[in-house]
Amino acid sequence: MSILALIPARGGSKGIPRKNIREMAGKPLIAWTIDAARACGGIDAVVVSTEDEEIAAVSSAAGAEVPFLRPAALAADETPGIDPVLHALEMLPQYDAVLLLQATSPLRTTADIEGLLALAEMRGAPAVVSVCEPEDHPDWMYHLNGAGQLKPLFPASDVTRRQDLPPVYSLNGAMYFAQTDWLRAHRGFWARRRSAIPCLRIGLSTSMARSTGGSPRCCSGTGIDVAAVYPGHGRPSPRHR
């Protein structure tokens, strides 16, 4: 199976301008992801998708391929996250699978990537995503009603000890893998009647460096989980730009 590692990096970041090429621990933020992907033996090409010539130059200098500049229309604030991925597959149709790696997850290691690819092969899953345990459990979350009173988000829950809470997971944005035919058919790394099943825990540094000023993309605490996508009920893909 030929695998394309795709790193989306638009130039119009609003929260942290130019975040993808800001220096972090001695090199541009995007270079950490490029280095981790290039060191992975199971990846056939590491490509950066951007509309920005400076990001393209920095990415090329870091060792990534930038065989095209994506249209500006695919780098707008309102652009659906999956569109740049589908565009890249149109430009590079020869790959059997795509691994999306966001530049804002610099602590994702080569070993993490290899663990995800091994899980995809072992389970024969059409798609695999990385997830983590959230810091706060939804059974202990509340909302305010019209009278300004706290009401449980899940009224039926009566768990009072943390140890008795059922495990839950959230997407951490570090890695998204899918077979290209499956991705084109479902237009996302998630699809209706699909679900994520936690299958494997692989090591990751325990905290996300905050020097970029953004939200952590990696789980703090115990590491990163990998989930294989199988029939069930799922949720739409997050934005990847």
C-alpha positions as CSV (number, residue, x, y, z in Angstrom):
1,M,0.0,0.0,0.0
2,S,1.4,3.4,-1.0
3,I,0.9,6.1,1.7
4,L,0.9,9.8,1.2
5,A,1.6,11.9,4.4
6,L,-0.2,15.2,3.9
7,I,0.5,18.3,6.0
8,P,-2.1,21.1,5.5
9,A,-0.7,24.5,6.3
10,R,-2.5,27.6,5.1
11,G,-1.0,31.1,5.4
12,G,-4.1,32.9,6.7
13,S,-4.1,31.7,10.3
14,K,-6.2,34.1,12.3
15,G,-5.7,33.1,16.0
16,I,-1.9,33.0,15.7
17,P,-0.7,34.6,12.5
18,R,1.9,32.6,10.5
19,K,1.8,29.9,13.2
20,N,2.9,27.1,10.9
21,I,6.3,28.6,10.3
22,R,6.9,30.3,13.6
23,E,10.0,29.1,15.3
24,M,9.5,26.5,18.1
25,A,12.5,25.0,19.9
26,G,14.9,26.0,17.2
27,K,13.0,25.3,14.0
28,P,9.8,26.2,12.3
29,L,6.7,24.6,13.8
30,I,5.9,22.7,10.6
31,A,9.4,21.2,10.5
32,W,8.7,19.0,13.5
33,T,5.9,17.2,11.7
34,I,7.9,17.0,8.5
35,D,10.8,15.4,10.3
36,A,8.6,12.9,12.1
37,A,6.9,11.8,8.9
38,R,10.1,11.6,6.8
39,A,11.7,9.3,9.4
40,C,8.7,6.9,9.1
41,G,9.6,3.9,6.8
42,G,6.0,3.2,5.9
43,I,5.4,6.6,4.2
44,D,6.1,7.0,0.5
45,A,5.9,10.8,0.3
46,V,5.6,13.8,2.6
47,V,3.7,16.6,1.0
48,V,2.7,20.0,2.3
49,S,-0.5,21.5,1.0
50,T,-0.5,25.3,1.1
51,E,-1.5,28.4,-0.9
52,D,1.4,30.4,0.7
53,E,4.7,30.7,-1.1
54,E,6.7,31.4,2.1
55,I,5.2,28.3,3.8
56,A,6.0,26.3,0.7
57,A,9.7,27.5,0.7
58,V,10.1,26.7,4.5
59,S,8.5,23.3,4.0
60,S,10.8,22.5,1.0
61,A,13.8,23.6,3.0
62,A,12.7,21.2,5.8
63,G,12.6,18.3,3.4
64,A,8.9,18.1,2.4
65,E,7.6,18.0,-1.2
66,V,5.4,20.9,-2.3
67,P,4.4,19.8,-5.8
68,F,1.6,22.4,-6.1
69,L,0.1,25.4,-4.5
70,R,-3.5,24.9,-3.7
71,P,-6.1,27.5,-4.8
72,A,-6.7,30.4,-2.5
73,A,-10.4,29.4,-2.4
74,L,-9.3,26.2,-0.5
75,A,-7.5,28.2,2.2
76,A,-10.3,30.5,3.2
77,D,-11.8,30.7,6.7
78,E,-15.0,29.0,5.5
79,T,-13.3,26.2,3.5
80,P,-14.4,22.8,4.7
81,G,-11.5,21.0,6.2
82,I,-11.7,18.0,3.9
83,D,-11.6,20.0,0.7
84,P,-7.8,20.6,0.7
85,V,-7.3,16.9,1.4
86,L,-9.5,15.9,-1.6
87,H,-7.7,18.5,-3.7
88,A,-4.4,17.0,-2.9
89,L,-5.6,13.5,-3.8
90,E,-6.8,14.9,-7.2
91,M,-3.3,16.3,-7.8
92,L,-1.7,13.1,-6.5
93,P,-4.0,10.3,-7.4
94,Q,-1.5,7.5,-7.3
95,Y,-1.6,6.8,-3.5
96,D,-3.7,4.1,-1.9
97,A,-4.0,5.9,1.5
98,V,-3.5,9.3,3.0
99,L,-2.2,10.2,6.5
100,L,-3.2,13.7,7.5
101,L,-0.7,15.2,10.0
102,Q,-1.4,18.7,11.4
103,A,1.5,21.0,11.9
104,T,0.0,22.0,15.3
105,S,0.9,18.6,16.8
106,P,4.7,18.9,17.0
107,L,5.1,16.3,19.8
108,R,3.7,13.5,17.6
109,T,6.7,11.2,17.0
110,T,7.8,8.8,14.3
111,A,7.0,6.0,16.6
112,D,3.4,7.3,17.0
113,I,2.9,7.4,13.3
114,E,4.4,3.9,12.8
115,G,2.0,2.6,15.6
116,L,-1.0,4.0,13.8
117,L,0.0,2.6,10.5
118,A,0.7,-0.8,12.1
119,L,-2.8,-0.7,13.7
120,A,-4.4,0.1,10.3
121,E,-2.7,-2.8,8.7
122,M,-3.4,-5.2,11.6
123,R,-7.1,-4.4,11.8
124,G,-7.7,-3.9,8.1
125,A,-9.6,-0.7,9.0
126,P,-10.4,1.8,6.2
127,A,-9.7,4.7,8.5
128,V,-7.8,5.3,11.8
129,V,-7.7,8.4,14.0
130,S,-5.9,9.3,17.1
131,V,-7.9,10.1,20.3
132,C,-7.2,10.9,23.9
133,E,-9.0,10.8,27.2
134,P,-10.4,14.3,28.0
135,E,-9.3,16.0,31.1
136,D,-13.0,16.5,32.2
137,H,-15.5,13.6,32.0
138,P,-18.8,14.5,30.3
139,D,-20.7,12.7,33.1
140,W,-19.6,15.5,35.4
141,M,-20.4,18.4,33.1
142,Y,-23.3,20.8,33.5
143,H,-25.3,23.4,31.7
144,L,-27.3,26.4,32.9
145,N,-31.1,26.3,32.4
146,G,-33.3,29.3,31.8
147,A,-33.5,30.0,35.5
148,G,-29.7,30.1,35.8
149,Q,-29.5,26.7,37.6
150,L,-26.9,24.1,37.1
151,K,-28.2,20.9,35.5
152,P,-26.3,17.8,34.7
153,L,-25.5,17.3,31.0
154,F,-26.4,13.6,31.5
155,P,-29.1,13.5,34.2
156,A,-29.2,9.7,34.3
157,S,-25.6,9.6,35.5
158,D,-25.2,8.9,39.2
159,V,-21.5,8.2,39.4
160,T,-19.8,9.8,42.3
161,R,-16.3,8.3,42.2
162,R,-13.9,9.1,39.4
163,Q,-12.8,5.5,39.3
164,D,-16.3,4.4,38.4
165,L,-16.6,6.7,35.3
166,P,-16.8,4.8,32.0
167,P,-13.9,5.6,29.6
168,V,-14.5,8.3,27.0
169,Y,-12.4,9.7,24.3
170,S,-12.0,12.8,22.2
171,L,-10.2,13.5,18.9
172,N,-6.9,15.1,19.5
173,G,-6.1,16.1,15.9
174,A,-2.6,14.5,15.8
175,M,-3.2,11.9,13.1
176,Y,-5.9,10.9,10.6
177,F,-5.5,8.0,8.3
178,A,-7.8,6.7,5.5
179,Q,-7.7,4.6,2.4
180,T,-8.1,7.0,-0.4
181,D,-11.1,5.3,-2.1
182,W,-12.9,5.2,1.3
183,L,-12.1,8.9,1.9
184,R,-13.4,10.0,-1.5
185,A,-16.6,8.0,-1.0
186,H,-17.3,9.4,2.5
187,R,-15.7,12.8,2.1
188,G,-14.1,12.7,5.5
189,F,-12.1,10.7,8.0
190,W,-15.4,10.1,9.7
191,A,-18.6,9.2,8.1
192,R,-22.2,8.4,9.1
193,R,-22.7,5.0,10.5
194,R,-19.0,4.8,11.5
195,S,-17.5,4.9,15.0
196,A,-14.1,5.0,16.6
197,I,-13.1,2.0,18.7
198,P,-10.1,2.5,21.0
199,C,-7.7,-0.3,20.1
200,L,-4.2,0.6,21.1
201,R,-2.3,3.0,23.3
202,I,1.1,4.3,22.0
203,G,3.5,6.6,23.8
204,L,3.6,10.4,23.3
205,S,5.2,13.2,25.3
206,T,2.9,14.1,28.1
207,S,2.4,17.8,27.4
208,M,2.1,20.0,24.4
209,A,4.6,22.9,24.2
210,R,2.6,26.1,24.3
211,S,5.1,28.3,22.7
212,T,2.9,28.6,19.6
213,G,0.2,30.1,21.8
214,G,-2.4,27.7,20.6
215,S,-4.5,24.9,22.1
216,P,-2.8,21.6,22.7
217,R,-3.3,19.0,20.0
218,C,-1.9,16.2,22.0
219,C,-3.2,14.5,25.1
220,S,-1.7,15.5,28.4
221,G,-1.1,12.9,31.0
222,T,-1.1,9.3,29.8
223,G,-0.3,9.5,26.1
224,I,-2.2,9.1,22.9
225,D,-4.7,6.4,21.9
226,V,-5.4,5.2,18.4
227,A,-8.8,4.3,17.2
228,A,-9.9,2.2,14.3
229,V,-13.0,3.2,12.4
230,Y,-15.6,0.5,12.0
231,P,-19.4,0.5,11.3
232,G,-21.4,2.2,13.9
233,H,-22.4,5.9,14.6
234,G,-19.8,8.6,14.3
235,R,-19.3,12.3,13.9
236,P,-18.1,14.6,11.2
237,S,-14.5,15.3,10.6
238,P,-12.9,18.3,12.2
239,R,-11.5,21.1,10.1
240,H,-8.0,20.5,8.6
241,R,-6.5,23.5,6.9
